[in-house]
Each structure stands twice: as structure tokens, then as C-alpha cells.
Amino acid sequence: MSRTPTSPTSTAASARQVWTRTRGLLVGLAILVIGAIALAAVRSGDQHGQLDPRSADKLGSRAAAELLKSQGVSVRPVTTLTEATADLGPDTTLLVTTPDLLTPAQQDTLRSATAGAGGRTVLLDAGPASAGTLVPGVDSDAGPPAKNLEPDCSLPAAVRAGSVVLGGQRYTSTLPESRTDACYPSDGRPTLLRVQDTGDGDTVLVGSPNLLYNDRLDEQGNASLALQLLGSRPHLIWYLPSLSDPSAAEGSSDEDSEETVAEGFLSLVPSGWLWGTLQLAVAALLAAVWRGRRLGPLVTERLPVAIRASEATEGRARLYRKAGARDRAATVLRTATRTRIAPLLGVAPRDAHDPEALLPAISARLPEGGHDAADLLFGPAPADDATLIRLADQLDALEREVRTS
């Protein structure tokens, strides 16, 4: 069996072919990157993140911060624990937006700094990971989603605010009732808990951050409750726990740090990007279904022109190469070789593809080279194109040996 000589580049695409195939994708990626940079540049002045007092996004808290400033309260956003605990005092309110992101060491440091400061500490959405450490004697568990709740307590701020949109975390206290105010119960458990400290300070746990969001501030008594909780002192430190805080790496293992980084990264990804990723995945799936659709069984028909056998062979080979179907190509080569050499060895055509019938006949005809016939005729699929070409050459050599022996 003879083979048509191939060019040196027959097993690798040229630079022009690679560019032709990928230019559409590269242009699309370039447009996406440019659009993302432009959008980020346009909106960078208004969006700083969830619950950020500088963010005008619907999940930001710029509206609450501006209302507090109009009442004479100074609002200072910080992102490190050192900044958050540096100026604590009786005239200061410390707001911690995501206490669960703090490491155990950070929580201990924060608790020690606020215990004797005499000011107010407000913890938003403090879950089981932080509530018990920051407020000893208090447990937390997740409740139903936020909804309109009545105060059902005597706390002046809650009584004046009335109904608010609250929920999320629910709290259980083992502290004396004289030191606590349990408000806005959900299924019998409060979603807002005020704990009086040993001094003049206090700590307020709020089960959900909804009342500080820009798009939820005007609902029910959200604005009234937020301003009373955060504006009781002239100075407000707005603490946004950050992954870049050096104190996060102190006293924690590498595994804990990796988990904190992963959780923090996901919390920083806007929900729109997550939905966009889901839509792209669905679009990719639909495109795959469309490209792989079959409208019915294949129908054979006569070709309008005669095609040379060499051209048909080369065309099929190019299709196999484009699809990366080396296993299929190797199977075709081995099947054709077995079919041709079986009659030469005296093996019936029906047994041409049976190794128990074909291999002994080859060993009898070629005592010295028959031991390699098993791998050539019934071996595994080639790992790369070079191995496939070498297999074709070896099959040709085996067939020539059988014919001339």
C-alpha cells in the first residue's frame, strides 16, 4: 500500500489558519474587556461595594450616610481592624457590616477594644461564626427572609421606628433580661437584640442589613431605626472588613485564610455578573445543541462528479484530523490492513478481525516479526499525530512482509 507524500506542515495548522480560526473570539474578548473597563471607569465614583457608605448602588449605603451627616454625625469608613479600634470612645458608634468575615483572632481583638470603650457597637447580620465571640452569652441561627416586623419591645428607638423590614439572623440570649432588649421577633425569636455592656456602652445585633440598603431605606420605618441606631453618638466609624487587612493573617492557618479569601471574593462579585455567567452557560449549551443537531437519518446519493480515490482519502483524513479522531483513523487503518492480509494468510474473511485466528497465522508466516503484530493490528489508539503516522508506516511494512514471505 503506497501513501501520498505529505507536506511538513500536514500535522500542524499554519499561523494564518490559527489567526483565521481565532480572530473572531479575540475580537469579542477585546470588546468585552474594553466595555468592562469603560463601565468600571464610568461607575467607579458611585459604586464601592455592598453596604459601603460611599456607594450609590442599590446595595450600597450612601443614602443612610448622607442622612447621618445632615444630622451632624461624622461618618468615617475604614477597612482595617486597626483603624476601626483606634478612636473608640463614649462618643463613638462602631458599625461592623460583615462580622462573620472576621477571623477568630480579629473577633477577640475587636471584643477587647469595644468592651471598655463606653460607646455603641452595631453588628449587622452576625451569624454563629461571630455572634457568640463578639457578644458572649448570645447565640445566633438563620431565620426566614426579611419581612415587615413589629418591634414588640420597649426599646425607644424601635418604638419610634415602628414596623421595619427585618429578618435574617435570629438571636437567643442567656444574659439577664435587665441587660437586654429583644425586638422585632420572627417566629418567636428577636432579630434585633440590644445588650447593655458593663459600662455605659452597648452592643446592638441586627439580623439583616436590609434597612441600610439604598433601595430599602425608605420602606416602613427602616430609615428611622437606622438613624437612631447609628446616630446616637456624634462620631460613626463604618467598618468594612477587608481581605487586605494585615490583621486577618495573624493567628490563622493557611487553610482558614484560603477559606476566608474564597468567601470574601464571592461576596464581592455583583449578582449581575453571576446571572450573566449563568446566561452565558445556557447560551453555550444551546449553541452546542444547535451545532450538533441531526435533522434525520443520513441519505446516500450518487455524487454528481467522479472523485479520485486519493482525493477522497485525503479529504476523509483531513476531517479526522480536524476532529482529532486519531482513534477512529487508527481503527480504519488497522481494519483495512487485517482485511487485506487475511486471505494471504489463509484466514477466512469472517475471522480476519479475530486476534485468536489472525495472530497465529501471522506468527507462522513471519516467525521473526510476528510478535509485534498484536500491537500493530489490535493495539491502543495513538496518543498524537506523529504516533498515528508511524502506525500507518508500520502497517504498510507488515503488509509488504506478508505479501513477499
C-alpha positions, 0 to 999 in steps of 0.5 A: 500500500503506497501513501501520498507524500505529505507536506511538513506542515500536514500535522500542524495548522499554519499561523494564518489558519490559527489567526483565521480560526481565532480572530473572531473570539479575540475580537469579542474578548477585546470588546468585552474587556474594553466595555468592562473597563469603560463601565468600571471607569464610568461607575467607579465614583458611585459604586464601592461595594455592598453596604459601603457608605460611599456607594450609590448602588442599590446595595450600597449605603450612601443614602443612610450616610448622607442622612447621618451627616445632615444630622451632624454625625461624622461618618468615617469608613475604614477597612482595617481592624486597626483603624476601626479600634483606634478612636473608640470612645463614649462618643463613638458608634462602631458599625461592623457590616460583615462580622462573620468575615472576621477571623477568630483572632480579629473577633477577640481583638475587636471584643477587647477594644469595644468592651471598655470603650463606653460607646455603641457597637452595631453588628449587622447580620452576625451569624454563629461564626461571630455572634457568640465571640463578639457578644458572649452569652448570645447565640445566633441561627438563620431565620426566614427572609426579611419581612415587615416586623413589629418591634414588640419591645420597649426599646425607644428607638424601635418604638419610634421606628415602628414596623421595619423590614427585618429578618435574617439572623435570629438571636437567643440570649442567656444574659439577664433580661435587665441587660437586654432588649429583644425586638422585632421577633420572627417566629418567636425569636428577636432579630434585633437584640440590644445588650447593655455592656458593663459600662455605659456602652452597648452592643446592638445585633441586627439580623439583616442589613436590609434597612441600610440598603439604598433601595430599602431605606425608605420602606416602613420605618427602616430609615428611622431605626437606622438613624437612631441606631447609628446616630446616637453618638456624634462620631460613626466609624463604618467598618468594612472588613477587608481581605487586605487587612494585615490583621486577618493573617495573624493567628490563622492557618493557611487553610482558614485564610484560603477559606476566608479569601474564597468567601470574601471574593464571592461576596464581592462579585455583583449578582449581575455578573453571576446571572450573566455567567449563568446566561452565558452557560445556557447560551453555550449549551444551546449553541452546542445543541444547535451545532450538533443537531441531526435533522434525520437519518443520513441519505446516500446519493450518487455524487454528481462528479467522479472523485479520485480515490486519493482525493477522497482519502485525503479529504476523509483524513483531513476531517479526522484530523480536524476532529482529532479522531486519531482513534477512529483513523487508527481503527480504519487503518488497522481494519483495512490492513487485517482485511487485506492480509487475511486471505494471504494468510489463509484466514477466512474473511469472517475471522480476519478481525479475530486476534485468536485466528489472525495472530497465529497465522501471522506468527507462522508466516513471519516467525521473526516479526510476528510478535509485534503484530498484536500491537500493530493490528489490535493495539491502543489508539495513538496518543498524537499525530506523529504516533498515528503516522508511524502506525500507518508506516508500520502497517504498510511494512507488515503488509509488504512482509506478508505479501513477499514471505 
